[in-house]
């Protein structure tokens, strides 16, 4: 191994040695603690320290770095107090996740580190969003994000690279090619000779770097950073290295040929760098021994602090209160000036006024810029707000949603438009595993609204007509909003954008241009989690949301003798159970009306809640009316049969006769 110091001073050379030595000594201590049963899980980065340390060392403390679970050197180079790391690994309160997640599955705004989730790929998109926020601010910061050679097989890797290339984002994509994805060797992961070759297809500059040579890492990345600051663009960096321990300690390394282990042991990044510094007279044996002693003492002292910390005592309130970021609803009362508008106009009006109100709000989606979106809601927004804040995206929902999280992390608000709600399936992972869990895991908001044009009645078939709210209502950490009227659509969307928690905002396509209402011209808000009582009666409670609200109104208009409470839920999560229970206790009969298919829909949970909380008040079984349990078809006759409109009145009539 050949080292070139270039312009580095003796002090800089020694500083890099201290930085690379510290994680190695911590790891050696962790291996002892694992054998003693004092640490339950460990993902070793022995042999890869030069990458984590070198990358972090070239970044300013205000620049974000997104590591993985073998990058202890990132955390130590950022000088996180060791006792906090030890508390994290022991699942104690002084860690970063309050015992809710393990090892390096955490982030910290204080140290500008954003940790991984086990699904790996989404953090690449997060880096795009963070870098986009920096680029919009023109602050010349760069973002570094780590991944392994195994995760380059995930679609998120390709989506994130493509977005970074198209948007010219200052992201360092760091691939630690350590030979194995758990036990799968690289020749079973990819067929190209080098992973850096993949950058060519995306128009990204790519480099292959010796990941065991700390000076090569530091010097090359220092040069690249200067270029990226002057001319923002992404780079793809493939670091050749090796994993000397198992995927995690329990896995072992029996699947690795001994010859390969011996070859890479000879390339140890710490040993070779120490020998080099000794050879050129920068490091003495005495000083090296002193450094070892000082670091080991620091480790022992901080371990003692963590060991003395009490175990977490669980409470229901402690857990549930952290699912969402606390948010003080800001009520803005409507003005007296009103205008009769369509549902779609109310959505546009909300977006436009919110963009004016929040200069850090960015809208992203397919064809939303000059074209104005599939439904023309954002037509003219580019002229009003510029292409920096109104961004066409490639067809890559997963990375775009992750980029929304990155914008949120770096001080922005994000709206992501699904062209159709059906397409959210390709972005499902970052919604339910990243946005939904971030505040609970490490107290980080996810200030992202995902707009969901949905619903049937337009003969659009099984890929453009679903109403898939139930995919998300069961996921703790998400809020789900589903208005039926222009007034509610505007006020609730405004509130959703203000709310720092992730919101799935459903907009029924058939209502876009068919429903009109007088609404205030100026900005106003409606609180999430509050249902609307549209009609009052004492015979039956009808619970609905979205298009079925209008179908229920038509039924009641055609049957004026029916005296019903008609509840428009408006928000499905959080759910207004107070209004529901009060009505059921008054009427004694209830029917829940949804457009989604019956089994597993939210009507089932509402029915269960009513049975549990209002059983003694019921005079009949709770009834549910929903679409057929089949995919939604295309032909009108089939779609009409699929939707519940033709079945509701009969079920309601039978319920009233019960």
Long-range contacts (C-beta under 8 A, 24 or more apart in sequence): 1-210, 1-212, 1-213, 1-267, 1-272, 1-276, 2-213, 3-213, 3-215, 3-216, 3-272, 3-273, 3-276, 4-215, 4-216, 4-219, 5-215, 5-280, 6-215, 6-219, 8-215, 8-218, 8-219, 10-282, 13-277, 13-282, 14-277, 14-282, 14-283, 16-53, 16-54, 16-57, 16-214, 16-215, 16-218, 16-273, 17-273, 17-274, 17-277, 17-283, 17-291, 18-291, 18-295, 19-53, 19-57, 19-73, 19-76, 19-77, 20-49, 20-50, 20-53, 20-73, 20-214, 20-269, 20-270, 20-273, 21-270, 21-274, 21-291, 21-292, 21-295, 22-73, 22-76, 22-295, 23-49, 23-52, 23-53, 23-72, 23-73, 23-76, 24-49, 24-270, 25-292, 25-295, 25-296, 25-299, 26-72, 26-76, 26-82, 26-299, 27-72, 29-296, 29-299, 29-303, 30-89, 31-249, 34-249, 38-90, 39-89, 39-90, 40-102, 41-102, 41-103, 41-248, 41-249, 42-89, 42-103, 42-248, 42-249, 43-69, 43-70, 43-103, 43-104, 43-247, 43-248, 44-70, 44-243, 44-244, 44-245, 44-246, 44-248, 44-249, 45-70, 45-71, 45-72, 45-73, 46-244, 46-245, 47-178, 47-212, 47-241, 47-242, 47-243, 47-244, 47-245, 47-264, 47-268, 47-269, 48-176, 48-178, 48-211, 48-241, 48-242, 48-243, 48-269, 49-73, 49-269, 49-270, 50-211, 50-212, 50-213, 50-214, 50-217, 50-241, 50-269, 50-273, 51-146, 51-174, 51-176, 51-211, 51-217, 51-239, 51-241, 52-77, 52-146, 53-77, 53-214, 53-217, 54-214, 54-217, 54-218, 54-221, 55-144, 55-146, 55-172, 55-174, 55-217, 55-221, 56-144, 57-218, 58-218, 58-221, 58-222, 58-225, 59-142, 59-144, 59-225, 60-141, 61-111, 61-112, 62-112, 62-141, 63-112, 63-141, 63-142, 63-143, 63-144, 64-112, 64-113, 64-114, 64-127, 64-130, 64-141, 64-143, 64-144, 64-409, 64-410, 65-112, 65-113, 65-114, 65-143, 65-144, 65-145, 65-146, 66-113, 66-114, 66-115, 66-116, 66-123, 66-126, 66-127, 66-130, 66-143, 66-144, 66-145, 66-146, 67-104, 67-113, 67-115, 67-116, 67-146, 68-104, 68-116, 68-120, 68-123, 68-146, 68-147, 68-148, 68-176, 69-103, 69-104, 69-105, 69-116, 70-148, 70-176, 70-178, 70-243, 71-104, 71-146, 72-104, 74-113, 74-146, 75-104, 75-111, 75-113, 78-111, 78-112, 78-113, 79-111, 80-108, 80-111, 80-113, 81-302, 82-298, 82-299, 82-302, 82-303, 83-302, 83-303, 83-305, 83-306, 85-302, 86-302, 86-303, 86-305, 86-306, 86-307, 87-306, 87-309, 90-306, 90-307, 90-309, 91-312, 92-306, 92-309, 92-310, 92-311, 92-312, 93-309, 93-310, 93-312, 94-306, 94-309, 96-442, 97-441, 97-442, 98-312, 98-322, 99-312, 100-440, 100-441, 101-441, 101-442, 105-441, 106-441, 106-442, 107-409, 107-442, 107-444, 108-442, 109-409, 109-444, 114-409, 115-442, 117-433, 117-434, 117-437, 119-429, 119-433, 119-434, 120-147, 120-148, 120-150, 120-151, 120-154, 120-156, 121-147, 121-151, 121-154, 121-155, 121-156, 121-157, 121-160, 121-398, 121-429, 122-156, 122-398, 122-399, 122-402, 122-405, 122-429, 122-430, 122-433, 122-434, 123-147, 123-402, 124-156, 124-157, 124-159, 124-160, 124-161, 124-173, 124-399, 124-402, 125-156, 125-159, 125-160, 125-163, 125-398, 125-399, 125-400, 125-401, 125-402, 125-403, 125-405, 125-406, 125-430, 126-402, 126-403, 126-405, 126-406, 126-409, 126-434, 127-160, 127-164, 127-171, 127-173, 127-406, 128-160, 128-163, 128-164, 128-167, 128-169, 128-171, 128-399, 128-402, 128-403, 128-406, 129-402, 129-403, 129-404, 129-405, 129-406, 129-407, 129-408, 129-409, 129-410, 129-412, 129-414, 130-406, 130-407, 130-409, 130-410, 131-164, 131-169, 131-170, 131-171, 131-234, 131-406, 132-167, 132-169, 132-362, 132-403, 132-406, 132-407, 133-406, 133-407, 133-410, 133-411, 133-412, 134-170, 134-410, 135-167, 135-168, 135-169, 135-170, 135-232, 136-362, 136-388, 136-389, 136-412, 140-229, 140-230, 141-170, 142-170, 142-171, 142-172, 142-225, 142-228, 142-229, 143-169, 143-170, 143-171, 143-172, 144-171, 144-172, 144-174, 145-171, 145-172, 145-173, 145-174, 146-174, 146-176, 147-173, 147-174, 147-175, 147-176, 148-175, 148-176, 148-177, 148-178, 148-181, 149-175, 149-176, 149-177, 149-178, 149-179, 149-181, 149-186, 149-189, 149-190, 149-195, 150-180, 150-181, 150-182, 150-184, 150-189, 151-181, 152-189, 152-190, 152-195, 152-198, 153-181, 153-189, 153-190, 155-396, 155-398, 156-398, 156-399, 156-402, 156-429, 158-198, 158-202, 159-394, 159-396, 159-398, 159-399, 159-400, 160-399, 160-402, 161-198, 161-199, 161-202, 161-204, 161-234, 161-236, 162-202, 162-394, 162-396, 162-399, 163-393, 163-394, 163-396, 163-399, 163-400, 163-403, 164-204, 164-234, 165-202, 165-203, 165-204, 165-234, 166-394, 167-391, 168-232, 168-233, 168-234, 169-232, 169-233, 169-234, 170-228, 170-229, 170-232, 170-233, 170-234, 171-234, 171-235, 172-221, 172-224, 172-225, 172-228, 172-234, 172-235, 172-237, 173-204, 173-234, 173-235, 173-236, 173-237, 174-237, 174-239, 175-236, 175-237, 175-238, 175-239, 176-211, 176-239, 176-241, 177-211, 177-238, 177-239, 177-240, 177-241, 178-241, 178-242, 178-243, 179-241, 179-242, 179-243, 179-256, 179-260, 180-243, 180-247, 180-255, 180-256, 182-247, 182-251, 183-247, 183-251, 183-255, 194-238, 195-236, 195-238, 196-236, 196-237, 196-238, 198-236, 199-235, 199-236, 202-236, 204-233, 204-234, 204-235, 204-236, 205-233, 205-234, 205-235, 205-236, 206-235, 206-236, 206-237, 206-238, 207-235, 207-236, 207-237, 207-238, 208-238, 208-240, 209-237, 209-238, 209-239, 209-240, 210-239, 210-240, 211-239, 211-240, 211-241, 211-269, 212-240, 212-241, 212-242, 212-267, 212-268, 212-269, 212-272, 213-269, 213-272, 213-273, 214-269, 214-273, 215-273, 241-269, 242-267, 322-439, 322-440, 322-443, 323-439, 323-440, 323-476, 323-477, 324-439, 324-477, 324-479, 324-501, 325-439, 325-443, 325-445, 325-500, 325-501, 327-498, 327-499, 327-500, 327-501, 329-495, 329-498, 329-525, 329-527, 329-528, 330-498, 330-525, 331-525, 331-527, 332-494, 332-523, 332-524, 332-525, 333-524, 334-491, 334-519, 334-520, 334-522, 334-524, 335-520, 335-521, 335-522, 335-524, 336-520, 337-520, 337-521, 337-522, 338-518, 338-519, 338-520, 338-521, 339-518, 339-519, 339-521, 340-516, 340-517, 340-518, 341-486, 341-516, 341-517, 341-519, 342-486, 342-512, 342-513, 342-514, 342-515, 342-516, 343-485, 343-486, 343-489, 343-507, 343-508, 343-511, 343-512, 343-513, 343-514, 343-515, 343-516, 343-517, 344-375, 344-377, 344-512, 344-513, 345-486, 346-486, 346-487, 346-489, 346-490, 346-517, 346-519, 347-377, 347-451, 347-489, 347-490, 347-493, 347-507, 347-512, 348-377, 348-378, 349-490, 349-519, 350-489, 350-490, 350-491, 350-493, 350-494, 350-497, 351-377, 351-378, 351-381, 351-415, 351-493, 352-381, 352-384, 353-494, 353-522, 353-523, 354-493, 354-494, 354-497, 354-523, 355-381, 355-384, 355-385, 355-389, 357-523, 358-413, 358-497, 360-411, 360-412, 360-413, 361-389, 361-412, 361-413, 361-414, 361-415, 361-497, 362-388, 362-389, 362-390, 362-391, 362-407, 362-412, 362-413, 362-414, 362-415, 363-389, 363-390, 363-391, 363-414, 363-415, 363-417, 364-391, 364-393, 364-400, 364-403, 364-404, 364-414, 364-415, 364-416, 364-417, 365-391, 365-392, 365-393, 365-400, 365-415, 365-416, 365-417, 365-418, 365-419, 365-451, 366-392, 366-393, 366-394, 366-395, 366-417, 366-419, 367-392, 367-419, 368-392, 368-417, 373-417, 373-419, 374-419, 374-420, 374-453, 375-453, 375-509, 375-512, 377-417, 378-417, 396-426, 397-423, 397-424, 397-426, 397-427, 398-426, 398-427, 398-429, 398-430, 400-427, 401-427, 401-430, 401-431, 401-434, 401-435, 401-448, 401-450, 402-430, 402-434, 404-435, 404-448, 404-450, 405-430, 405-434, 405-435, 405-438, 405-446, 405-448, 407-447, 407-448, 408-445, 408-446, 408-447, 408-448, 408-500, 409-444, 412-447, 413-447, 413-448, 413-449, 413-497, 414-447, 414-448, 414-449, 415-448, 415-449, 415-450, 415-451, 415-497, 416-448, 416-449, 416-450, 416-451, 417-450, 417-451, 417-453, 418-450, 418-451, 418-452, 418-453, 419-453, 420-453, 420-454, 420-463, 420-464, 421-452, 421-453, 421-454, 421-455, 421-466, 421-467, 421-468, 421-506, 422-454, 422-463, 422-464, 422-465, 422-466, 422-468, 424-450, 424-452, 424-468, 424-471, 428-471, 431-472, 431-475, 431-478, 431-502, 431-504, 432-472, 432-475, 432-478, 435-477, 435-478, 435-502, 436-475, 436-476, 436-477, 436-478, 436-502, 437-477, 438-477, 439-477, 439-501, 440-476, 440-477, 445-500, 445-501, 446-477, 446-500, 446-501, 446-502, 447-499, 447-500, 447-501, 447-502, 448-502, 448-503, 449-493, 449-496, 449-497, 449-502, 449-503, 449-505, 450-502, 450-503, 450-504, 450-505, 451-505, 451-507, 452-504, 452-505, 452-506, 452-507, 453-507, 453-509, 453-512, 454-506, 454-507, 454-508, 454-509, 454-546, 455-508, 455-509, 455-510, 455-511, 455-546, 455-547, 455-595, 456-510, 456-595, 456-627, 456-632, 456-639, 456-642, 456-643, 457-509, 457-510, 457-547, 457-639, 457-643, 458-509, 458-510, 459-634, 459-635, 459-636, 459-639, 460-509, 460-634, 461-632, 461-633, 461-634, 462-631, 462-632, 462-633, 462-634, 465-632, 465-639, 466-632, 467-506, 467-508, 467-546, 467-594, 467-595, 467-596, 468-596, 469-504, 469-506, 469-572, 469-596, 469-602, 470-596, 470-600, 470-601, 470-602, 472-504, 472-573, 473-572, 473-573, 473-602, 473-605, 474-605, 477-501, 477-502, 478-502, 478-503, 478-504, 478-573, 479-503, 479-504, 479-528, 479-571, 479-573, 479-574, 480-504, 480-506, 480-571, 480-572, 480-573, 481-505, 481-506, 481-528, 481-570, 481-571, 481-572, 482-506, 482-508, 482-545, 482-546, 482-569, 482-570, 482-571, 482-572, 483-507, 483-546, 483-570, 484-508, 484-511, 484-515, 484-544, 484-545, 484-546, 484-547, 484-549, 484-550, 484-568, 484-570, 485-515, 485-517, 485-549, 485-568, 486-515, 486-516, 486-517, 486-519, 487-517, 487-518, 487-519, 488-526, 488-532, 488-568, 488-570, 490-519, 490-520, 490-524, 491-524, 491-525, 491-526, 492-526, 492-528, 492-570, 492-571, 494-523, 494-524, 494-525, 494-526, 495-525, 495-526, 495-527, 495-528, 496-528, 498-525, 499-528, 503-528, 506-546, 508-546, 508-547, 510-547, 511-546, 511-547, 511-550, 515-550, 526-570, 528-571, 528-574, 529-571, 529-574, 529-575, 529-576, 530-570, 530-571, 530-576, 530-579, 531-567, 531-568, 531-569, 531-570, 531-571, 531-576, 531-579, 531-580, 532-567, 532-568, 532-570, 533-565, 533-566, 533-567, 533-568, 533-579, 533-583, 534-566, 534-567, 534-568, 535-564, 535-565, 535-566, 536-565, 537-562, 537-563, 537-564, 537-565, 537-587, 538-563, 538-565, 538-586, 538-587, 539-563, 539-564, 539-587, 539-589, 539-656, 540-564, 540-565, 540-587, 540-589, 540-590, 540-591, 540-652, 540-655, 540-656, 541-565, 541-567, 541-580, 541-583, 541-584, 541-586, 541-587, 541-589, 541-590, 541-591, 542-566, 542-567, 542-590, 542-591, 542-593, 542-652, 543-567, 543-569, 543-580, 543-590, 543-591, 543-592, 543-593, 543-603, 543-606, 544-568, 544-569, 544-592, 544-593, 544-594, 545-569, 545-570, 545-572, 545-594, 546-594, 546-595, 547-595, 548-593, 548-594, 548-595, 548-644, 548-648, 551-593, 551-644, 551-645, 551-648, 552-593, 552-648, 555-648, 555-649, 555-652, 558-649, 559-649, 562-652, 562-656, 572-602, 575-606, 577-609, 577-613, 580-606, 580-609, 580-610, 581-610, 581-613, 581-614, 584-610, 584-614, 584-617, 584-618, 585-614, 585-617, 588-617, 588-618, 588-619, 588-620, 589-618, 589-619, 589-620, 589-655, 589-656, 589-658, 590-618, 590-622, 590-623, 591-622, 591-623, 591-624, 591-625, 591-648, 591-651, 591-652, 591-655, 592-622, 592-623, 592-624, 592-625, 593-625, 593-626, 593-644, 593-648, 594-624, 594-625, 594-626, 594-627, 594-644, 595-626, 595-627, 595-643, 595-644, 596-626, 596-627, 597-626, 597-627, 597-628, 597-629, 597-630, 598-624, 598-626, 598-627, 598-628, 598-629, 599-629, 601-626, 619-658, 620-655, 620-658, 621-658, 623-651, 623-652, 623-655, 625-651, 625-652
